[in-house]
């Protein structure tokens, strides 16, 4: 699977539960949409990732990736300490200048 380098870095950071490296994959004004909530900017994204890691211990396995218009869609098998684990999640990324500017996570 041919992933953009920024997504490889994001997956590696998640694998290591490294919220600092995870947030560095995003632009300063990035937006994340997850579970009905919006997280704005690197610092808020870092806190959201820290909380998610602490609460759910998520592990992501990349299944598929494709581009649709300006969006890169990464399909993952997500497992962790949450109900229904494992589940399939789609990570919808907008990537600008080699940084993630937007991420929407859907089931």
PDB file as gemmi writes it, atoms N, CA and C in Angstrom:
CRYST1    1.000    1.000    1.000  90.00  90.00  90.00 P 1                      
ATOM      1  N   UNK A   1       0.848  -1.171   0.000  1.00  0.00           N  
ATOM      2  CA  UNK A   1       0.000   0.000   0.000  1.00  0.00           C  
ATOM      3  C   UNK A   1       0.898   1.240   0.000  1.00  0.00           C  
ATOM      4  N   UNK A   2       0.615   2.153  -0.890  1.00  0.00           N  
ATOM      5  CA  UNK A   2       1.445   3.338  -1.061  1.00  0.00           C  
ATOM      6  C   UNK A   2       0.833   4.516  -0.302  1.00  0.00           C  
ATOM      7  N   UNK A   3       1.247   4.690   0.947  1.00  0.00           N  
ATOM      8  CA  UNK A   3       0.744   5.786   1.770  1.00  0.00           C  
ATOM      9  C   UNK A   3       1.625   7.018   1.636  1.00  0.00           C  
ATOM     10  N   UNK A   4       1.028   8.202   1.662  1.00  0.00           N  
ATOM     11  CA  UNK A   4       1.847   9.411   1.738  1.00  0.00           C  
ATOM     12  C   UNK A   4       2.701   9.369   3.013  1.00  0.00           C  
ATOM     13  N   UNK A   5       3.885   9.934   2.965  1.00  0.00           N  
ATOM     14  CA  UNK A   5       4.814   9.883   4.095  1.00  0.00           C  
ATOM     15  C   UNK A   5       4.190  10.450   5.366  1.00  0.00           C  
ATOM     16  N   UNK A   6       3.379  11.498   5.250  1.00  0.00           N  
ATOM     17  CA  UNK A   6       2.768  12.090   6.440  1.00  0.00           C  
ATOM     18  C   UNK A   6       1.826  11.096   7.120  1.00  0.00           C  
ATOM     19  N   UNK A   7       1.161  10.248   6.350  1.00  0.00           N  
ATOM     20  CA  UNK A   7       0.281   9.236   6.942  1.00  0.00           C  
ATOM     21  C   UNK A   7       1.088   8.098   7.548  1.00  0.00           C  
ATOM     22  N   UNK A   8       2.219   7.752   6.942  1.00  0.00           N  
ATOM     23  CA  UNK A   8       3.120   6.775   7.560  1.00  0.00           C  
ATOM     24  C   UNK A   8       3.596   7.289   8.909  1.00  0.00           C  
ATOM     25  N   UNK A   9       3.952   8.572   8.956  1.00  0.00           N  
ATOM     26  CA  UNK A   9       4.404   9.172  10.215  1.00  0.00           C  
ATOM     27  C   UNK A   9       3.298   9.177  11.260  1.00  0.00           C  
ATOM     28  N   UNK A  10       2.077   9.483  10.838  1.00  0.00           N  
ATOM     29  CA  UNK A  10       0.935   9.493  11.746  1.00  0.00           C  
ATOM     30  C   UNK A  10       0.681   8.106  12.323  1.00  0.00           C  
ATOM     31  N   UNK A  11       0.686   7.082  11.472  1.00  0.00           N  
ATOM     32  CA  UNK A  11       0.453   5.717  11.934  1.00  0.00           C  
ATOM     33  C   UNK A  11       1.560   5.256  12.886  1.00  0.00           C  
ATOM     34  N   UNK A  12       2.793   5.627  12.600  1.00  0.00           N  
ATOM     35  CA  UNK A  12       3.920   5.275  13.473  1.00  0.00           C  
ATOM     36  C   UNK A  12       3.756   5.952  14.833  1.00  0.00           C  
ATOM     37  N   UNK A  13       3.399   7.222  14.825  1.00  0.00           N  
ATOM     38  CA  UNK A  13       3.179   7.941  16.081  1.00  0.00           C  
ATOM     39  C   UNK A  13       2.054   7.289  16.880  1.00  0.00           C  
ATOM     40  N   UNK A  14       0.972   6.885  16.202  1.00  0.00           N  
ATOM     41  CA  UNK A  14      -0.135   6.233  16.901  1.00  0.00           C  
ATOM     42  C   UNK A  14       0.296   4.885  17.456  1.00  0.00           C  
ATOM     43  N   UNK A  15       1.061   4.149  16.675  1.00  0.00           N  
ATOM     44  CA  UNK A  15       1.562   2.844  17.125  1.00  0.00           C  
ATOM     45  C   UNK A  15       2.356   2.980  18.431  1.00  0.00           C  
ATOM     46  N   UNK A  16       3.076   4.093  18.566  1.00  0.00           N  
ATOM     47  CA  UNK A  16       3.900   4.337  19.752  1.00  0.00           C  
ATOM     48  C   UNK A  16       3.178   5.158  20.822  1.00  0.00           C  
ATOM     49  N   UNK A  17       1.894   5.470  20.609  1.00  0.00           N  
ATOM     50  CA  UNK A  17       1.117   6.323  21.510  1.00  0.00           C  
ATOM     51  C   UNK A  17       1.864   7.627  21.796  1.00  0.00           C  
ATOM     52  N   UNK A  18       2.457   8.202  20.754  1.00  0.00           N  
ATOM     53  CA  UNK A  18       3.265   9.416  20.845  1.00  0.00           C  
ATOM     54  C   UNK A  18       2.434  10.603  20.346  1.00  0.00           C  
ATOM     55  N   UNK A  19       1.739  11.241  21.266  1.00  0.00           N  
ATOM     56  CA  UNK A  19       0.824  12.324  20.909  1.00  0.00           C  
ATOM     57  C   UNK A  19       1.542  13.555  20.378  1.00  0.00           C  
ATOM     58  N   UNK A  20       2.767  13.781  20.806  1.00  0.00           N  
ATOM     59  CA  UNK A  20       3.530  14.930  20.290  1.00  0.00           C  
ATOM     60  C   UNK A  20       3.832  14.721  18.813  1.00  0.00           C  
ATOM     61  N   UNK A  21       4.413  13.565  18.466  1.00  0.00           N  
ATOM     62  CA  UNK A  21       4.705  13.276  17.057  1.00  0.00           C  
ATOM     63  C   UNK A  21       3.423  13.206  16.237  1.00  0.00           C  
ATOM     64  N   UNK A  22       2.359  12.677  16.829  1.00  0.00           N  
ATOM     65  CA  UNK A  22       1.066  12.607  16.147  1.00  0.00           C  
ATOM     66  C   UNK A  22       0.610  14.016  15.758  1.00  0.00           C  
ATOM     67  N   UNK A  23       0.636  14.927  16.726  1.00  0.00           N  
ATOM     68  CA  UNK A  23       0.151  16.287  16.457  1.00  0.00           C  
ATOM     69  C   UNK A  23       1.052  17.036  15.478  1.00  0.00           C  
ATOM     70  N   UNK A  24       2.333  16.679  15.410  1.00  0.00           N  
ATOM     71  CA  UNK A  24       3.251  17.330  14.482  1.00  0.00           C  
ATOM     72  C   UNK A  24       2.946  16.990  13.022  1.00  0.00           C  
ATOM     73  N   UNK A  25       2.113  15.998  12.788  1.00  0.00           N  
ATOM     74  CA  UNK A  25       1.708  15.646  11.424  1.00  0.00           C  
ATOM     75  C   UNK A  25       0.666  16.632  10.883  1.00  0.00           C  
ATOM     76  N   UNK A  26       0.136  17.491  11.750  1.00  0.00           N  
ATOM     77  CA  UNK A  26      -0.938  18.409  11.394  1.00  0.00           C  
ATOM     78  C   UNK A  26      -0.411  19.826  11.204  1.00  0.00           C  
ATOM     79  N   UNK A  27      -1.093  20.595  10.366  1.00  0.00           N  
ATOM     80  CA  UNK A  27      -0.785  22.016  10.229  1.00  0.00           C  
ATOM     81  C   UNK A  27      -1.216  22.738  11.509  1.00  0.00           C  
ATOM     82  N   UNK A  28      -0.705  23.939  11.710  1.00  0.00           N  
ATOM     83  CA  UNK A  28      -1.011  24.700  12.922  1.00  0.00           C  
ATOM     84  C   UNK A  28      -2.504  24.941  13.108  1.00  0.00           C  
ATOM     85  N   UNK A  29      -3.227  25.120  12.007  1.00  0.00           N  
ATOM     86  CA  UNK A  29      -4.659  25.426  12.081  1.00  0.00           C  
ATOM     87  C   UNK A  29      -5.540  24.250  11.648  1.00  0.00           C  
ATOM     88  N   UNK A  30      -5.024  23.044  11.799  1.00  0.00           N  
ATOM     89  CA  UNK A  30      -5.760  21.844  11.383  1.00  0.00           C  
ATOM     90  C   UNK A  30      -7.026  21.643  12.219  1.00  0.00           C  
ATOM     91  N   UNK A  31      -7.939  20.876  11.645  1.00  0.00           N  
ATOM     92  CA  UNK A  31      -9.203  20.547  12.300  1.00  0.00           C  
ATOM     93  C   UNK A  31      -9.394  19.030  12.253  1.00  0.00           C  
ATOM     94  N   UNK A  32      -9.808  18.455  13.399  1.00  0.00           N  
ATOM     95  CA  UNK A  32     -10.149  17.031  13.463  1.00  0.00           C  
ATOM     96  C   UNK A  32     -11.612  16.916  13.897  1.00  0.00           C  
ATOM     97  N   UNK A  33     -12.367  16.090  13.167  1.00  0.00           N  
ATOM     98  CA  UNK A  33     -13.752  15.783  13.498  1.00  0.00           C  
ATOM     99  C   UNK A  33     -13.814  14.313  13.903  1.00  0.00           C  
ATOM    100  N   UNK A  34     -14.237  14.045  15.146  1.00  0.00           N  
ATOM    101  CA  UNK A  34     -14.307  12.668  15.631  1.00  0.00           C  
ATOM    102  C   UNK A  34     -15.382  12.566  16.702  1.00  0.00           C  
ATOM    103  N   UNK A  35     -16.213  11.555  16.606  1.00  0.00           N  
ATOM    104  CA  UNK A  35     -17.265  11.279  17.591  1.00  0.00           C  
ATOM    105  C   UNK A  35     -18.119  12.506  17.888  1.00  0.00           C  
ATOM    106  N   UNK A  36     -18.458  13.257  16.837  1.00  0.00           N  
ATOM    107  CA  UNK A  36     -19.331  14.408  16.985  1.00  0.00           C  
ATOM    108  C   UNK A  36     -18.673  15.644  17.573  1.00  0.00           C  
ATOM    109  N   UNK A  37     -17.359  15.600  17.766  1.00  0.00           N  
ATOM    110  CA  UNK A  37     -16.648  16.743  18.332  1.00  0.00           C  
ATOM    111  C   UNK A  37     -15.625  17.265  17.341  1.00  0.00           C  
ATOM    112  N   UNK A  38     -15.315  18.558  17.464  1.00  0.00           N  
ATOM    113  CA  UNK A  38     -14.328  19.210  16.618  1.00  0.00           C  
ATOM    114  C   UNK A  38     -13.147  19.623  17.477  1.00  0.00           C  
ATOM    115  N   UNK A  39     -11.946  19.347  16.978  1.00  0.00           N  
ATOM    116  CA  UNK A  39     -10.705  19.695  17.675  1.00  0.00           C  
ATOM    117  C   UNK A  39      -9.903  20.596  16.739  1.00  0.00           C  
ATOM    118  N   UNK A  40      -9.567  21.798  17.208  1.00  0.00           N  
ATOM    119  CA  UNK A  40      -8.929  22.823  16.379  1.00  0.00           C  
ATOM    120  C   UNK A  40      -7.497  23.080  16.812  1.00  0.00           C  
ATOM    121  N   UNK A  41      -6.569  23.009  15.872  1.00  0.00           N  
ATOM    122  CA  UNK A  41      -5.172  23.353  16.123  1.00  0.00           C  
ATOM    123  C   UNK A  41      -4.375  22.217  16.730  1.00  0.00           C  
ATOM    124  N   UNK A  42      -3.070  22.302  16.566  1.00  0.00           N  
ATOM    125  CA  UNK A  42      -2.164  21.231  17.001  1.00  0.00           C  
ATOM    126  C   UNK A  42      -2.286  20.899  18.486  1.00  0.00           C  
ATOM    127  N   UNK A  43      -2.347  21.920  19.341  1.00  0.00           N  
ATOM    128  CA  UNK A  43      -2.374  21.666  20.784  1.00  0.00           C  
ATOM    129  C   UNK A  43      -3.644  20.922  21.193  1.00  0.00           C  
ATOM    130  N   UNK A  44      -4.777  21.339  20.648  1.00  0.00           N  
ATOM    131  CA  UNK A  44      -6.030  20.656  20.962  1.00  0.00           C  
ATOM    132  C   UNK A  44      -6.029  19.237  20.375  1.00  0.00           C  
ATOM    133  N   UNK A  45      -5.456  19.069  19.200  1.00  0.00           N  
ATOM    134  CA  UNK A  45      -5.355  17.741  18.582  1.00  0.00           C  
ATOM    135  C   UNK A  45      -4.458  16.847  19.438  1.00  0.00           C  
ATOM    136  N   UNK A  46      -3.387  17.391  19.970  1.00  0.00           N  
ATOM    137  CA  UNK A  46      -2.502  16.617  20.849  1.00  0.00           C  
ATOM    138  C   UNK A  46      -3.254  16.156  22.095  1.00  0.00           C  
ATOM    139  N   UNK A  47      -4.011  17.057  22.721  1.00  0.00           N  
ATOM    140  CA  UNK A  47      -4.778  16.694  23.925  1.00  0.00           C  
ATOM    141  C   UNK A  47      -5.838  15.640  23.609  1.00  0.00           C  
ATOM    142  N   UNK A  48      -6.515  15.785  22.447  1.00  0.00           N  
ATOM    143  CA  UNK A  48      -7.520  14.794  22.032  1.00  0.00           C  
ATOM    144  C   UNK A  48      -6.858  13.430  21.844  1.00  0.00           C  
ATOM    145  N   UNK A  49      -5.684  13.392  21.201  1.00  0.00           N  
ATOM    146  CA  UNK A  49      -4.995  12.132  20.975  1.00  0.00           C  
ATOM    147  C   UNK A  49      -4.523  11.513  22.295  1.00  0.00           C  
ATOM    148  N   UNK A  50      -4.023  12.337  23.207  1.00  0.00           N  
ATOM    149  CA  UNK A  50      -3.608  11.835  24.528  1.00  0.00           C  
ATOM    150  C   UNK A  50      -4.782  11.191  25.254  1.00  0.00           C  
ATOM    151  N   UNK A  51      -5.923  11.868  25.236  1.00  0.00           N  
ATOM    152  CA  UNK A  51      -7.117  11.349  25.915  1.00  0.00           C  
ATOM    153  C   UNK A  51      -7.590  10.051  25.267  1.00  0.00           C  
ATOM    154  N   UNK A  52      -7.613  10.031  23.930  1.00  0.00           N  
ATOM    155  CA  UNK A  52      -8.028   8.831  23.204  1.00  0.00           C  
ATOM    156  C   UNK A  52      -7.089   7.667  23.514  1.00  0.00           C  
ATOM    157  N   UNK A  53      -5.787   7.919  23.523  1.00  0.00           N  
ATOM    158  CA  UNK A  53      -4.810   6.869  23.822  1.00  0.00           C  
ATOM    159  C   UNK A  53      -4.999   6.333  25.227  1.00  0.00           C  
ATOM    160  N   UNK A  54      -5.218   7.226  26.181  1.00  0.00           N  
ATOM    161  CA  UNK A  54      -5.391   6.816  27.569  1.00  0.00           C  
ATOM    162  C   UNK A  54      -6.678   6.015  27.753  1.00  0.00           C  
ATOM    163  N   UNK A  55      -7.733   6.484  27.116  1.00  0.00           N  
ATOM    164  CA  UNK A  55      -9.046   5.880  27.288  1.00  0.00           C  
ATOM    165  C   UNK A  55      -9.223   4.568  26.532  1.00  0.00           C  
ATOM    166  N   UNK A  56      -8.734   4.506  25.273  1.00  0.00           N  
ATOM    167  CA  UNK A  56      -9.057   3.383  24.398  1.00  0.00           C  
ATOM    168  C   UNK A  56      -7.870   2.530  23.953  1.00  0.00           C  
ATOM    169  N   UNK A  57      -6.646   3.004  24.149  1.00  0.00           N  
ATOM    170  CA  UNK A  57      -5.437   2.277  23.701  1.00  0.00           C  
ATOM    171  C   UNK A  57      -5.586   1.804  22.244  1.00  0.00           C  
ATOM    172  N   UNK A  58      -5.937   2.716  21.329  1.00  0.00           N  
ATOM    173  CA  UNK A  58      -6.232   2.288  19.959  1.00  0.00           C  
ATOM    174  C   UNK A  58      -4.998   1.837  19.175  1.00  0.00           C  
ATOM    175  N   UNK A  59      -5.173   0.760  18.459  1.00  0.00           N  
ATOM    176  CA  UNK A  59      -4.190   0.262  17.496  1.00  0.00           C  
ATOM    177  C   UNK A  59      -4.859   0.310  16.127  1.00  0.00           C  
ATOM    178  N   UNK A  60      -4.135   0.819  15.132  1.00  0.00           N  
ATOM    179  CA  UNK A  60      -4.688   0.948  13.787  1.00  0.00           C  
ATOM    180  C   UNK A  60      -3.918   0.082  12.812  1.00  0.00           C  
ATOM    181  N   UNK A  61      -4.655  -0.639  11.994  1.00  0.00           N  
ATOM    182  CA  UNK A  61      -4.061  -1.423  10.912  1.00  0.00           C  
ATOM    183  C   UNK A  61      -4.611  -0.885   9.598  1.00  0.00           C  
ATOM    184  N   UNK A  62      -3.727  -0.381   8.749  1.00  0.00           N  
ATOM    185  CA  UNK A  62      -4.151   0.152   7.452  1.00  0.00           C  
ATOM    186  C   UNK A  62      -4.642  -0.985   6.568  1.00  0.00           C  
ATOM    187  N   UNK A  63      -5.827  -0.814   5.994  1.00  0.00           N  
ATOM    188  CA  UNK A  63      -6.422  -1.823   5.119  1.00  0.00           C  
ATOM    189  C   UNK A  63      -6.389  -1.370   3.664  1.00  0.00           C  
ATOM    190  N   UNK A  64      -6.713  -0.082   3.444  1.00  0.00           N  
ATOM    191  CA  UNK A  64      -6.817   0.435   2.079  1.00  0.00           C  
ATOM    192  C   UNK A  64      -6.609   1.944   2.107  1.00  0.00           C  
ATOM    193  N   UNK A  65      -6.172   2.480   0.991  1.00  0.00           N  
ATOM    194  CA  UNK A  65      -6.062   3.925   0.840  1.00  0.00           C  
ATOM    195  C   UNK A  65      -6.405   4.297  -0.596  1.00  0.00           C  
ATOM    196  N   UNK A  66      -7.154   5.391  -0.758  1.00  0.00           N  
ATOM    197  CA  UNK A  66      -7.434   5.901  -2.101  1.00  0.00           C  
ATOM    198  C   UNK A  66      -7.665   7.408  -2.012  1.00  0.00           C  
ATOM    199  N   UNK A  67      -7.551   8.051  -3.152  1.00  0.00           N  
ATOM    200  CA  UNK A  67      -7.784   9.492  -3.243  1.00  0.00           C  
ATOM    201  C   UNK A  67      -9.099   9.743  -3.951  1.00  0.00           C  
ATOM    202  N   UNK A  68      -9.853  10.694  -3.410  1.00  0.00           N  
ATOM    203  CA  UNK A  68     -11.134  11.089  -3.992  1.00  0.00           C  
ATOM    204  C   UNK A  68     -11.181  12.612  -3.953  1.00  0.00           C  
ATOM    205  N   UNK A  69     -11.071  13.230  -5.102  1.00  0.00           N  
ATOM    206  CA  UNK A  69     -10.955  14.688  -5.200  1.00  0.00           C  
ATOM    207  C   UNK A  69      -9.726  15.127  -4.405  1.00  0.00           C  
ATOM    208  N   UNK A  70      -9.895  15.985  -3.424  1.00  0.00           N  
ATOM    209  CA  UNK A  70      -8.768  16.474  -2.612  1.00  0.00           C  
ATOM    210  C   UNK A  70      -8.597  15.681  -1.316  1.00  0.00           C  
ATOM    211  N   UNK A  71      -9.332  14.597  -1.163  1.00  0.00           N  
ATOM    212  CA  UNK A  71      -9.352  13.833   0.083  1.00  0.00           C  
ATOM    213  C   UNK A  71      -8.602  12.508  -0.100  1.00  0.00           C  
ATOM    214  N   UNK A  72      -7.753  12.183   0.869  1.00  0.00           N  
ATOM    215  CA  UNK A  72      -7.126  10.866   0.941  1.00  0.00           C  
ATOM    216  C   UNK A  72      -7.891  10.076   1.991  1.00  0.00           C  
ATOM    217  N   UNK A  73      -8.457   8.937   1.587  1.00  0.00           N  
ATOM    218  CA  UNK A  73      -9.265   8.119   2.488  1.00  0.00           C  
ATOM    219  C   UNK A  73      -8.451   6.879   2.869  1.00  0.00           C  
ATOM    220  N   UNK A  74      -8.185   6.757   4.158  1.00  0.00           N  
ATOM    221  CA  UNK A  74      -7.461   5.608   4.704  1.00  0.00           C  
ATOM    222  C   UNK A  74      -8.451   4.768   5.489  1.00  0.00           C  
ATOM    223  N   UNK A  75      -8.642   3.532   5.067  1.00  0.00           N  
ATOM    224  CA  UNK A  75      -9.499   2.597   5.786  1.00  0.00           C  
ATOM    225  C   UNK A  75      -8.630   1.798   6.733  1.00  0.00           C  
ATOM    226  N   UNK A  76      -9.063   1.709   8.006  1.00  0.00           N  
ATOM    227  CA  UNK A  76      -8.283   0.997   9.017  1.00  0.00           C  
ATOM    228  C   UNK A  76      -9.155  -0.001   9.769  1.00  0.00           C  
ATOM    229  N   UNK A  77      -8.477  -0.997  10.326  1.00  0.00           N  
ATOM    230  CA  UNK A  77      -9.098  -1.842  11.339  1.00  0.00           C  
ATOM    231  C   UNK A  77      -8.577  -1.313  12.661  1.00  0.00           C  
ATOM    232  N   UNK A  78      -9.475  -0.797  13.483  1.00  0.00           N  
ATOM    233  CA  UNK A  78      -9.105  -0.198  14.764  1.00  0.00           C  
ATOM    234  C   UNK A  78      -9.492  -1.154  15.891  1.00  0.00           C  
ATOM    235  N   UNK A  79      -8.523  -1.408  16.757  1.00  0.00           N  
ATOM    236  CA  UNK A  79      -8.800  -2.244  17.926  1.00  0.00           C  
ATOM    237  C   UNK A  79      -8.326  -1.499  19.168  1.00  0.00           C  
ATOM    238  N   UNK A  80      -8.881  -1.885  20.300  1.00  0.00           N  
ATOM    239  CA  UNK A  80      -8.511  -1.239  21.551  1.00  0.00           C  
ATOM    240  C   UNK A  80      -9.483  -1.635  22.642  1.00  0.00           C  
ATOM    241  N   UNK A  81      -9.532  -0.820  23.689  1.00  0.00           N  
ATOM    242  CA  UNK A  81     -10.354  -1.122  24.856  1.00  0.00           C  
ATOM    243  C   UNK A  81     -11.715  -0.431  24.769  1.00  0.00           C  
ATOM    244  N   UNK A  82     -12.342  -0.480  23.607  1.00  0.00           N  
ATOM    245  CA  UNK A  82     -13.652   0.133  23.412  1.00  0.00           C  
ATOM    246  C   UNK A  82     -14.640  -0.930  22.966  1.00  0.00           C  
ATOM    247  N   UNK A  83     -15.921  -0.671  23.212  1.00  0.00           N  
ATOM    248  CA  UNK A  83     -16.979  -1.607  22.835  1.00  0.00           C  
ATOM    249  C   UNK A  83     -16.962  -1.858  21.333  1.00  0.00           C  
ATOM    250  N   UNK A  84     -17.124  -3.127  20.955  1.00  0.00           N  
ATOM    251  CA  UNK A  84     -17.200  -3.493  19.551  1.00  0.00           C  
ATOM    252  C   UNK A  84     -15.861  -3.710  18.873  1.00  0.00           C  
ATOM    253  N   UNK A  85     -14.777  -3.571  19.623  1.00  0.00           N  
ATOM    254  CA  UNK A  85     -13.431  -3.735  19.049  1.00  0.00           C  
ATOM    255  C   UNK A  85     -13.249  -5.155  18.526  1.00  0.00           C  
ATOM    256  N   UNK A  86     -12.660  -5.292  17.336  1.00  0.00           N  
ATOM    257  CA  UNK A  86     -12.185  -4.269  16.413  1.00  0.00           C  
ATOM    258  C   UNK A  86     -13.308  -3.770  15.513  1.00  0.00           C  
ATOM    259  N   UNK A  87     -13.112  -2.552  14.977  1.00  0.00           N  
ATOM    260  CA  UNK A  87     -14.072  -1.953  14.061  1.00  0.00           C  
ATOM    261  C   UNK A  87     -13.310  -1.386  12.852  1.00  0.00           C  
ATOM    262  N   UNK A  88     -14.042  -1.151  11.786  1.00  0.00           N  
ATOM    263  CA  UNK A  88     -13.458  -0.516  10.599  1.00  0.00           C  
ATOM    264  C   UNK A  88     -13.774   0.976  10.671  1.00  0.00           C  
ATOM    265  N   UNK A  89     -12.725   1.794  10.545  1.00  0.00           N  
ATOM    266  CA  UNK A  89     -12.879   3.250  10.536  1.00  0.00           C  
ATOM    267  C   UNK A  89     -12.270   3.817   9.265  1.00  0.00           C  
ATOM    268  N   UNK A  90     -12.872   4.867   8.775  1.00  0.00           N  
ATOM    269  CA  UNK A  90     -12.322   5.591   7.621  1.00  0.00           C  
ATOM    270  C   UNK A  90     -11.787   6.940   8.114  1.00  0.00           C  
ATOM    271  N   UNK A  91     -10.540   7.186   7.775  1.00  0.00           N  
ATOM    272  CA  UNK A  91      -9.868   8.447   8.093  1.00  0.00           C  
ATOM    273  C   UNK A  91      -9.815   9.255   6.796  1.00  0.00           C  
ATOM    274  N   UNK A  92     -10.544  10.353   6.763  1.00  0.00           N  
ATOM    275  CA  UNK A  92     -10.646  11.205   5.582  1.00  0.00           C  
ATOM    276  C   UNK A  92      -9.739  12.420   5.786  1.00  0.00           C  
ATOM    277  N   UNK A  93      -8.613  12.446   5.075  1.00  0.00           N  
ATOM    278  CA  UNK A  93      -7.593  13.467   5.253  1.00  0.00           C  
ATOM    279  C   UNK A  93      -7.596  14.475   4.116  1.00  0.00           C  
ATOM    280  N   UNK A  94      -7.401  15.740   4.477  1.00  0.00           N  
ATOM    281  CA  UNK A  94      -6.998  16.759   3.511  1.00  0.00           C  
ATOM    282  C   UNK A  94      -5.544  17.057   3.855  1.00  0.00           C  
ATOM    283  N   UNK A  95      -4.674  16.930   2.870  1.00  0.00           N  
ATOM    284  CA  UNK A  95      -3.242  17.150   3.071  1.00  0.00           C  
ATOM    285  C   UNK A  95      -2.816  18.341   2.214  1.00  0.00           C  
ATOM    286  N   UNK A  96      -2.212  19.335   2.867  1.00  0.00           N  
ATOM    287  CA  UNK A  96      -1.750  20.543   2.179  1.00  0.00           C  
ATOM    288  C   UNK A  96      -0.307  20.793   2.601  1.00  0.00           C  
ATOM    289  N   UNK A  97       0.579  20.961   1.621  1.00  0.00           N  
ATOM    290  CA  UNK A  97       2.001  21.219   1.895  1.00  0.00           C  
ATOM    291  C   UNK A  97       2.596  20.178   2.853  1.00  0.00           C  
ATOM    292  N   UNK A  98       2.267  18.909   2.596  1.00  0.00           N  
ATOM    293  CA  UNK A  98       2.809  17.783   3.361  1.00  0.00           C  
ATOM    294  C   UNK A  98       2.413  17.775   4.830  1.00  0.00           C  
ATOM    295  N   UNK A  99       1.331  18.442   5.173  1.00  0.00           N  
ATOM    296  CA  UNK A  99       0.764  18.417   6.526  1.00  0.00           C  
ATOM    297  C   UNK A  99      -0.725  18.128   6.418  1.00  0.00           C  
ATOM    298  N   UNK A 100      -1.287  17.509   7.451  1.00  0.00           N  
ATOM    299  CA  UNK A 100      -2.720  17.235   7.482  1.00  0.00           C  
ATOM    300  C   UNK A 100      -3.432  18.527   7.895  1.00  0.00           C  
ATOM    301  N   UNK A 101      -4.332  19.009   7.046  1.00  0.00           N  
ATOM    302  CA  UNK A 101      -5.078  20.224   7.380  1.00  0.00           C  
ATOM    303  C   UNK A 101      -6.464  19.890   7.936  1.00  0.00           C  
ATOM    304  N   UNK A 102      -6.953  18.694   7.613  1.00  0.00           N  
ATOM    305  CA  UNK A 102      -8.268  18.283   8.092  1.00  0.00           C  
ATOM    306  C   UNK A 102      -8.325  16.756   8.169  1.00  0.00           C  
ATOM    307  N   UNK A 103      -8.977  16.269   9.211  1.00  0.00           N  
ATOM    308  CA  UNK A 103      -9.200  14.830   9.387  1.00  0.00           C  
ATOM    309  C   UNK A 103     -10.614  14.638   9.889  1.00  0.00           C  
ATOM    310  N   UNK A 104     -11.360  13.795   9.192  1.00  0.00           N  
ATOM    311  CA  UNK A 104     -12.699  13.408   9.639  1.00  0.00           C  
ATOM    312  C   UNK A 104     -12.706  11.891   9.750  1.00  0.00           C  
ATOM    313  N   UNK A 105     -13.031  11.392  10.954  1.00  0.00           N  
ATOM    314  CA  UNK A 105     -13.045   9.949  11.207  1.00  0.00           C  
ATOM    315  C   UNK A 105     -14.494   9.484  11.204  1.00  0.00           C  
ATOM    316  N   UNK A 106     -14.775   8.469  10.372  1.00  0.00           N  
ATOM    317  CA  UNK A 106     -16.128   7.938  10.261  1.00  0.00           C  
ATOM    318  C   UNK A 106     -16.100   6.420  10.387  1.00  0.00           C  
ATOM    319  N   UNK A 107     -17.256   5.861  10.785  1.00  0.00           N  
ATOM    320  CA  UNK A 107     -17.363   4.418  10.956  1.00  0.00           C  
ATOM    321  C   UNK A 107     -17.809   3.730   9.704  1.00  0.00           C  
TER     322      UNK A 107                                                      
END                                                                             
